């Protein structure tokens, strides 16, 4: 029984989209611990909620 890795032909659709992905951000996030990633996600969620709230406040004053 052979343990050689299976090789696949590159998918042209995946290859097309890969050029638009910033892999440095992926690598940076993978260096974080799971806890650090959750903390980062929570900060992002708080920021998004703050932006939503500010947008609602701004639309009320117009």
MOBELTA-V844989 format. One record per helix or strand. SS is the DSSP state (@ for helix, = for strand). FROM is the first residue (numbers start at 1). LEN is the number of residues. If there is no record, write none. Layout:
ss = {SS/SS}
from = {FROM/FROM}
len = {LEN/LEN}
//
This chain:
ss = {@/@/@}
from = {12/23/34}
len = {7/8/28}
//
